[in-house]
Amino acid sequence: MNDRHDSPPAAPEASPRWREIHLHGSPEAEEAHFRDLADIIVGLQRANKRESGSTVSRRTFHAKIVVGVSDAELAFRTDLPDDLAAGDFTAGARLRTTVRLSNASGVVGPDGHPDLRGAALKISLPDGGDHDLLMTSYPVSHARDATQFVEIAEIGAGPKDQIQARMVAKFGPSETARILNNLRQANRPSASLALESYWSRGAVLWGETGPVRFRLSPAGTHGPAASPPVQAPDGLLADFADRLSTAPVRFALHVQRYVSEQLTPIEDGAVEWEEENSPWLHVATLTIPAQNILDRKGLATRDHIDTLEFSPWHAPALFRPLGNLNRARRTVYRASAEEWHAR
């Protein structure tokens, strides 16, 4: 691994003060609300099953796995600054990692359709535990919090010709314009999953560093998208398989530090942490080794990975997820997993 990098800015003496704000004034009241949201999400999950004609339930979102490998490695910089190290994420650490790359839709469809894309990492820790990092291919969420997320999902599941009118009635014209613009930019065709960047969107603790957001981005020259064209039903898989048949695929893992509630809010998932306020700092490189992901072993590995649960709450306490959207994911993901595991 090449550890050359631009020197990061000097670390602050102490992490800036930050706090979480629980809905309805307490963790208990917020959790009760999240259980109600989980019931709605499971209902949408069942509706997706009926719409697709499938005999089994799938994940509410990110239903289609495109790439699944179990032998990737997350290698941390050998000169990782002490203030960016936490837990098992230390200078020179090399951790085996399972990778799931997916389309975000709750219904399995052709890879050429406009969509958000997802990257989920399950990092094997020395003590035998796992640490999951979840990301999607757009810097921010279209929803400010979990309540808005579910309200938008409910509207989106209704008549397509009424979506904008119902959104305006619910959120007002300005907020509707923001939501729809976000969705238009985030849901687009992809040339290659190897050429995408993937953002955490929400914040997590990073040990003594405090809250951070993180991102995977292509490392090195991966070249243009390969053939066959991505318009093929499984074009993104074919492209990734073609790349891995001759060389590894690498991504750089960066983090952004929390600065202030005004510049880097924790509770509002729709606000981007601008690089000019909080630079991206390189901490590690993810390497997916060259291999055949289309032979019997490769496809069996992908099928197994598709049975695994990924959650930002699969993490040591030093890396606790932060913010309303992330807190809701603990309850909603559990309910959704119970539904699709029932298959």
C-alpha positions as CSV (number, residue, x, y, z in Angstrom):
1,M,0.0,0.0,0.0
2,N,1.2,3.5,-0.8
3,D,1.1,5.7,2.3
4,R,2.0,8.9,0.6
5,H,-0.6,11.6,1.3
6,D,-1.0,15.3,1.9
7,S,-0.3,16.3,5.5
8,P,-3.5,16.8,7.4
9,P,-4.1,20.0,9.4
10,A,-2.9,20.0,13.0
11,A,-5.4,18.4,15.3
12,P,-7.3,20.5,17.8
13,E,-6.3,20.2,21.4
14,A,-9.8,18.8,22.3
15,S,-12.8,17.8,20.3
16,P,-15.4,20.6,19.9
17,R,-18.4,20.4,22.1
18,W,-21.4,18.6,20.6
19,R,-24.6,17.0,21.6
20,E,-27.5,14.9,20.4
21,I,-31.1,16.2,20.6
22,H,-33.7,13.4,21.2
23,L,-37.2,13.7,19.6
24,H,-40.0,14.4,22.1
25,G,-37.4,15.3,24.8
26,S,-36.1,11.9,25.8
27,P,-34.5,8.7,24.5
28,E,-37.5,6.7,25.6
29,A,-40.1,8.9,23.9
30,E,-38.0,9.0,20.7
31,E,-37.6,5.2,20.7
32,A,-41.4,4.7,21.0
33,H,-41.8,7.0,17.9
34,F,-39.1,5.0,16.1
35,R,-41.1,1.8,16.7
36,D,-44.1,3.4,15.0
37,L,-41.9,4.3,12.0
38,A,-40.5,0.7,11.9
39,D,-44.1,-0.6,11.5
40,I,-44.6,1.7,8.5
41,I,-41.3,0.6,6.9
42,V,-42.2,-3.1,7.3
43,G,-45.5,-2.3,5.7
44,L,-43.6,-0.8,2.7
45,Q,-41.4,-3.8,2.7
46,R,-44.4,-6.1,2.3
47,A,-45.8,-3.8,-0.4
48,N,-42.5,-4.1,-2.3
49,K,-42.8,-7.9,-2.1
50,R,-46.3,-7.8,-3.6
51,E,-45.3,-5.3,-6.3
52,S,-42.3,-7.4,-7.4
53,G,-44.3,-10.6,-7.5
54,S,-41.6,-12.2,-5.3
55,T,-42.4,-15.0,-3.0
56,V,-39.9,-13.8,-0.3
57,S,-39.4,-10.5,1.5
58,R,-36.2,-8.6,0.8
59,R,-34.5,-5.6,2.4
60,T,-36.8,-2.5,2.4
61,F,-34.0,-0.7,0.6
62,H,-30.9,-1.9,-1.1
63,A,-32.7,-5.1,-2.1
64,K,-30.4,-6.0,-5.0
65,I,-26.8,-7.0,-4.1
66,V,-24.6,-6.3,-7.1
67,V,-21.1,-7.3,-5.7
68,G,-20.3,-9.4,-2.6
69,V,-16.8,-10.3,-1.6
70,S,-15.5,-11.6,1.7
71,D,-11.7,-11.2,1.3
72,A,-11.2,-7.5,1.1
73,E,-8.7,-5.7,3.4
74,L,-9.0,-2.4,5.1
75,A,-5.4,-1.2,5.7
76,F,-4.9,1.9,7.9
77,R,-2.1,4.3,7.2
78,T,1.2,3.4,8.9
79,D,1.6,7.0,9.9
80,L,-2.0,7.5,11.0
81,P,-2.1,10.4,13.5
82,D,-2.9,9.4,17.1
83,D,-5.9,11.7,17.2
84,L,-7.5,9.9,14.2
85,A,-6.9,6.4,15.7
86,A,-9.6,4.7,17.8
87,G,-10.2,1.2,19.0
88,D,-8.8,-1.3,16.5
89,F,-8.5,1.4,13.9
90,T,-4.8,2.1,14.6
91,A,-1.7,2.9,12.5
92,G,-0.8,0.0,10.3
93,A,-3.8,-2.1,11.2
94,R,-4.9,-4.5,8.5
95,L,-8.4,-5.8,8.9
96,R,-10.2,-8.4,6.8
97,T,-13.5,-6.9,5.4
98,T,-16.6,-8.2,3.8
99,V,-18.0,-5.9,1.1
100,R,-21.6,-5.6,-0.2
101,L,-22.3,-3.2,-3.1
102,S,-25.9,-2.7,-4.0
103,N,-28.6,-0.8,-5.8
104,A,-30.7,1.2,-3.3
105,S,-34.2,0.4,-4.6
106,G,-36.4,-1.9,-2.5
107,V,-37.4,-3.8,-5.7
108,V,-34.8,-5.8,-7.6
109,G,-34.4,-4.4,-11.1
110,P,-32.0,-3.8,-14.0
111,D,-28.7,-2.2,-13.0
112,G,-29.2,0.5,-15.7
113,H,-32.1,2.1,-13.9
114,P,-31.4,5.4,-12.2
115,D,-30.8,4.7,-8.6
116,L,-28.7,5.4,-5.5
117,R,-25.9,2.9,-4.8
118,G,-24.8,1.5,-1.5
119,A,-21.6,0.3,0.0
120,A,-21.7,-1.8,3.2
121,L,-18.5,-3.0,4.9
122,K,-18.4,-5.6,7.7
123,I,-14.9,-5.3,9.2
124,S,-13.6,-8.3,11.2
125,L,-12.0,-7.2,14.5
126,P,-9.2,-9.0,16.3
127,D,-11.5,-9.9,19.2
128,G,-13.9,-11.8,16.9
129,G,-16.5,-9.0,16.6
130,D,-17.6,-7.1,13.6
131,H,-17.7,-3.4,12.8
132,D,-20.0,-2.2,10.0
133,L,-19.6,0.9,8.0
134,L,-22.6,1.9,5.7
135,M,-22.5,4.4,2.9
136,T,-24.5,5.6,-0.1
137,S,-23.5,7.3,-3.3
138,Y,-24.7,10.8,-2.5
139,P,-23.2,13.1,0.2
140,V,-26.5,13.8,2.1
141,S,-29.9,12.3,2.8
142,H,-32.9,13.7,1.1
143,A,-34.6,13.6,4.5
144,R,-33.6,15.8,7.4
145,D,-34.7,13.2,10.0
146,A,-36.3,9.8,10.3
147,T,-39.8,11.1,10.4
148,Q,-39.4,13.0,7.2
149,F,-37.7,10.0,5.6
150,V,-40.7,7.7,6.3
151,E,-43.2,10.4,5.3
152,I,-41.4,10.7,1.9
153,A,-41.2,6.9,1.5
154,E,-45.0,6.7,2.1
155,I,-45.7,9.4,-0.4
156,G,-43.4,7.8,-2.9
157,A,-45.2,4.5,-2.6
158,G,-48.5,6.1,-3.6
159,P,-49.8,7.2,-7.0
160,K,-46.8,8.6,-9.0
161,D,-48.8,11.4,-10.5
162,Q,-49.7,12.7,-7.0
163,I,-46.2,12.7,-5.5
164,Q,-45.3,16.4,-5.9
165,A,-48.7,17.7,-4.9
166,R,-48.7,15.5,-1.8
167,M,-45.2,16.6,-0.9
168,V,-46.1,20.2,-1.2
169,A,-49.2,19.7,1.0
170,K,-47.0,18.0,3.6
171,F,-43.7,19.9,3.5
172,G,-44.4,23.2,1.7
173,P,-43.1,24.3,-1.7
174,S,-39.5,25.2,-0.7
175,E,-38.8,22.0,1.3
176,T,-40.4,19.9,-1.5
177,A,-38.1,21.6,-4.1
178,R,-35.1,20.7,-1.9
179,I,-36.2,17.1,-1.5
180,L,-37.0,16.5,-5.2
181,N,-33.8,18.2,-6.3
182,N,-31.8,15.9,-4.0
183,L,-33.6,12.8,-5.3
184,R,-33.1,13.8,-8.9
185,Q,-29.3,14.2,-8.4
186,A,-28.9,11.1,-6.2
187,N,-30.9,8.7,-8.3
188,R,-29.0,8.4,-11.6
189,P,-27.4,5.8,-13.8
190,S,-24.0,4.5,-12.7
191,A,-21.1,3.9,-15.1
192,S,-19.4,1.6,-12.6
193,L,-19.6,0.9,-8.9
194,A,-15.8,1.0,-8.9
195,L,-15.9,4.7,-10.0
196,E,-18.5,5.8,-7.4
197,S,-17.9,7.6,-4.1
198,Y,-19.9,6.5,-1.1
199,W,-20.7,8.8,1.9
200,S,-21.9,7.9,5.5
201,R,-24.2,11.0,5.3
202,G,-24.8,10.7,9.1
203,A,-22.2,11.1,11.8
204,V,-20.6,8.5,14.1
205,L,-18.3,8.8,17.0
206,W,-14.7,8.1,16.2
207,G,-13.2,7.6,19.7
208,E,-11.6,10.7,21.2
209,T,-11.7,12.4,17.8
210,G,-15.4,13.0,18.4
211,P,-18.1,13.0,15.7
212,V,-17.1,12.4,12.1
213,R,-18.6,11.6,8.8
214,F,-16.7,9.2,6.5
215,R,-16.4,8.5,2.8
216,L,-15.1,5.8,0.4
217,S,-13.8,7.1,-2.9
218,P,-11.9,5.4,-5.8
219,A,-8.1,5.1,-5.1
220,G,-5.8,5.0,-8.1
221,T,-6.8,4.8,-11.7
222,H,-9.6,2.3,-12.3
223,G,-10.1,3.2,-15.9
224,P,-13.4,3.8,-17.7
225,A,-16.4,1.6,-17.4
226,A,-15.9,-1.8,-19.1
227,S,-18.2,-3.7,-21.4
228,P,-20.9,-4.9,-21.6
229,P,-22.8,-1.6,-21.3
230,V,-24.4,-0.9,-17.9
231,Q,-27.9,-0.9,-19.6
232,A,-27.7,-4.7,-19.4
233,P,-29.8,-6.1,-16.5
234,D,-26.6,-7.0,-14.5
235,G,-24.2,-4.6,-16.2
236,L,-22.8,-3.2,-13.0
237,L,-21.9,-6.7,-11.9
238,A,-20.3,-7.5,-15.3
239,D,-18.3,-4.3,-15.1
240,F,-17.0,-5.0,-11.6
241,A,-16.2,-8.6,-12.5
242,D,-14.2,-7.5,-15.6
243,R,-12.1,-5.2,-13.4
244,L,-11.4,-7.8,-10.7
245,S,-10.5,-10.4,-13.3
246,T,-7.2,-8.5,-14.0
247,A,-6.5,-6.2,-11.0
248,P,-7.6,-5.2,-7.5
249,V,-10.1,-2.5,-7.0
250,R,-9.2,0.0,-4.3
251,F,-11.0,2.8,-2.4
252,A,-9.7,5.4,0.0
253,L,-11.4,5.8,3.4
254,H,-11.6,9.5,4.6
255,V,-13.1,11.1,7.6
256,Q,-14.4,14.6,8.3
257,R,-14.2,16.1,11.8
258,Y,-17.1,17.8,13.5
259,V,-16.6,21.5,13.8
260,S,-19.8,23.1,15.1
261,E,-23.5,22.6,15.1
262,Q,-23.8,25.4,12.5
263,L,-21.3,24.1,10.0
264,T,-21.4,20.3,10.7
265,P,-24.8,19.5,12.2
266,I,-25.4,16.1,13.7
267,E,-29.2,16.0,13.8
268,D,-29.9,17.2,10.3
269,G,-28.9,14.6,7.7
270,A,-29.8,16.8,4.8
271,V,-26.9,19.3,5.4
272,E,-23.6,18.6,3.8
273,W,-20.4,19.0,5.8
274,E,-18.6,21.3,3.4
275,E,-14.9,20.4,2.7
276,E,-13.9,24.0,3.2
277,N,-15.1,23.9,6.8
278,S,-13.9,20.3,7.5
279,P,-11.3,18.8,5.2
280,W,-11.4,15.1,4.3
281,L,-8.6,13.3,6.0
282,H,-7.3,10.0,4.6
283,V,-7.2,7.2,7.2
284,A,-7.2,3.9,5.3
285,T,-7.3,2.1,2.0
286,L,-9.8,-0.7,1.1
287,T,-8.5,-3.3,-1.3
288,I,-10.7,-5.8,-3.0
289,P,-8.2,-8.4,-4.5
290,A,-8.4,-9.6,-8.1
291,Q,-10.6,-12.7,-8.3
292,N,-13.4,-14.3,-10.3
293,I,-16.7,-13.2,-8.7
294,L,-18.7,-14.9,-11.4
295,D,-17.6,-18.6,-10.9
296,R,-19.4,-21.0,-8.6
297,K,-17.4,-19.9,-5.5
298,G,-17.8,-16.2,-6.3
299,L,-21.5,-16.4,-6.7
300,A,-21.9,-18.6,-3.6
301,T,-20.0,-16.0,-1.6
302,R,-22.2,-13.2,-2.9
303,D,-25.4,-15.2,-2.0
304,H,-24.1,-15.8,1.5
305,I,-23.3,-12.1,2.0
306,D,-26.8,-11.3,0.9
307,T,-28.1,-13.1,4.0
308,L,-26.0,-11.0,6.4
309,E,-27.3,-8.0,8.4
310,F,-25.5,-4.7,8.1
311,S,-26.2,-1.9,10.5
312,P,-24.3,1.1,11.7
313,W,-25.1,-0.2,15.2
314,H,-22.9,-3.2,14.6
315,A,-19.9,-1.3,16.0
316,P,-17.9,-0.9,19.2
317,A,-19.2,1.8,21.6
318,L,-16.3,4.0,20.6
319,F,-18.0,4.3,17.2
320,R,-21.6,4.9,18.3
321,P,-23.8,6.2,15.5
322,L,-25.1,9.7,16.1
323,G,-28.1,11.8,15.0
324,N,-31.8,11.2,14.6
325,L,-31.5,9.2,11.3
326,N,-28.9,6.9,12.7
327,R,-30.7,6.4,16.0
328,A,-33.8,5.4,14.1
329,R,-31.8,2.9,12.0
330,R,-31.2,0.8,15.0
331,T,-34.9,0.1,15.5
332,V,-36.0,0.2,11.9
333,Y,-33.1,-2.1,10.6
334,R,-33.9,-4.6,13.3
335,A,-37.6,-4.8,12.3
336,S,-36.8,-4.9,8.6
337,A,-34.2,-7.7,9.2
338,E,-36.7,-9.8,11.1
339,E,-39.1,-9.4,8.2
340,W,-36.7,-10.4,5.4
341,H,-35.0,-13.1,7.4
342,A,-38.4,-14.8,7.8
343,R,-38.0,-15.9,4.2
